[in-house]
Amino acid sequence: MKRIVAFFLLALLAVMGCTRKVQYTTVEIRDPVRHYYPILQGQELTVLVRLENKGKVPLVIKDIQPSCGCIVLESDHEMVVPPERNMLVTLKYDSRKNVGRAEHSVRFWGNISPSGMAEIRFDVNVVPDASYHHDYEEMFDKEESARLLKKFVDGTGYEGSLGYYVDR
């Protein structure tokens, strides 16, 4: 008889524990508005987003919604961030279908205070392939132009560069 009462008591506690609501927490995204350096059409741009849970309860990301199908989540991992910790989300932007200035946003939905959503916005200038004509710089010094273009596209020319700049 004691076993039956203990079983029902444990079952009742388990059911009561499952009905608990997740509380809201505050989230900080480093540089939520970004301006990436130009890339060539067809190149992929890696967008790293650091979500930092500033609250006292775990952050539970329920959905990630990019504004375009050209942005995909690189890794499929746990979308729970413990309190006072952070998570790095890797997104890949495929520029094959864009030319010129492209503006995009990615929304993170979860128990985020106050509206349940955090957002990052970025823009990038997608340069078409110049195979149909050559610029003066390309004809004058192809190696130097390629090095300079790579420096600005990859952001490797500046020590400590993140590959984008922000409005201050």
Order of alpha helices (4+ residues) and beta strands (2+ residues): alpha-beta-beta-beta-beta-beta-beta-beta-beta-beta-beta-alpha-alpha-beta
